[in-house]
Amino acid sequence: MRRGALRSALTDAHASGKLTVVEELSFEEPKTKRAVEILDALQVEGRILVVLAQPSETGAVEKSFRNLVQVRVSYAGGLGTYDVLLADRIVVTTEALDALEGVAAASPAATSETKASERS
């Protein structure tokens, strides 16, 4: 049920245009100024959710965004429906999107839908 709710929330975010997909977010060292520049370039405002596939090796990405009051960083494996619904804009990396699709594909609802379509 939780996976279905997350899937619905992400689908709604995509349909409403609040989902932005970026190829990659990487920093050599933590720089909040650089994080602000990226968000400005993406033209995202309000409560922003940044979704990464997994923790970065150095933690520089997380440290760069965590100093910003309006930004929350989450990982694909721990992403919650409430976080998605609360965010005004969502910035997700392609790697995180692939991980989220894997979670959706592994859900019991997706599996039964696949089996039903195979029977038809």
Buried (B, 14 or more C-beta within 10 A) or exposed (E): EEBBBBBEBBEEBEEEEBBBEBEEBEBEEBBBEBBBEBBEEEEBEEBBBBBBBEEBEEEBBBBBBBEBEBBBBBBBEEBBBEBBBEBEBBBBBEBBBEBBBEBBEEBEEBEEEEEEEEEE
